[in-house]
Amino acid sequence: MVDVPDEVDKEDLAFPHSRIVNMVRDETKDGQYVRKSVYHGLNLLLGNIAEDIIDKLVQTDAAYIEKHDLDRASRKYENIEEVMEEKERIIKHLRALEEDVNKLSRDIERAGMD
């Protein structure tokens, strides 16, 4: 969860505020309104992600930081969609197992009643 202070100084934001506003407005539907705290929160979140990637990016002994360093540093953000898909697949599998267990339980109860 992004902690957005009541007052945000635009100088403290990682990215130009107007760019974030324009990106969000380009995607909103007619009649949708976005609170200022959303713009600030998104900017702070993106700044935190950038800082995390940069911290990992510079963890090399090489003289030059290469594209593969960026790939390594950003891997957890690149793979998030795959992780979410895998989570959904596991949840569906667990629900199917739960249904099987419930059916077996009912079968055992019926068998014991006869």
N, C-alpha and C positions, 0 to 999 in steps of 0.2 A: 504494500500500500504506500502510495506517495504522500508524504507529509507536506502539505502546502500551507505555509504561514499566511496569516490574514493579509499582511502587507508584503509584497514581493518587489524588490528593487530590480528593474529590468537589467541593470548592470550585473546582477548576480546570476542571471540566467546563462546557460551554456550556449544557446543558439539565439539568433536574432528573433525577437518576439514576433515581429511582423511576418516572418517566414512561417512560423508555427501556426499563427492565426490564419494565414492564407491557405496553408495545407489543409487545415481542418475545415475551413469554410468551403473549400473546393469540393469537399465530400458530403457536406450537410445537405439535407433536403429543404425545400421551401417550407418555411414555417418553423424550422428547427432553430433553436437559439442555444448558444454555448456560453456557459458561465466563464468568467474571467479565470476562476480557479482551475478550470479544465485546461486552458491554454498554459497557465503557469505550471500546473502539475505535469502536463505532458513534457514541457520543456525541462523541468527538473528530472523527470524520469529518464528522458533521453540523455541528459547530461550525466546522470549516474551510470547509465549503460556505457556511454562513451568513456567515462573515467575507468570503469572496470576493464573494458577492452584495452585501453591504453596501458593500464597497469600491467596486464598480461603481455601486451605487445612488446614492451620494452625489456621483458625478462629474457634477454638473449645476450650471449657473449659476442655475437657477431658484430662486425663494424657497421654493417648495413642491415636495416630492418627490411625484410622482404615480404612479399605477398603471402608466403606460407606462414610467416609469423602472424600476420593478420588473420589468416584462416584458423590458426591454432587459438588465437586469443578470442575470436568471436564464435567459436564452435558451439558453445552452450546456447547462444542466441539463435544460431542458424538451425540447430536441431530441435528447437522447442516445438515446432509443428509436428515433427515425427514423434516426439515424446507424447504429445497430446493425443495423436492418433493411436499410439500403442496403449495409452491409458484407456481410451474408449473401447478398444478391442478387448482388453483385459476385463473391463467392467461387464461387457456383454457376455464374455465367457463365464465370469463368476455368477452372473444372473442365471445363465443356463444351468450351471452346476447347482445353484440354489433350487431351481425348479426340479431338477432331477432328485435332489435330496428330499425335497418335500414330497414328491411323488412316491419315492421309495418308503418314506416314513408312513404315508397314508396306506400303502400296500401292506406294510408290516402290521399296522394297527388293524386293518381289515382281516388279515390272516390270523391274528390273535383273537379276534372276536368270534370267529366261526366255531 
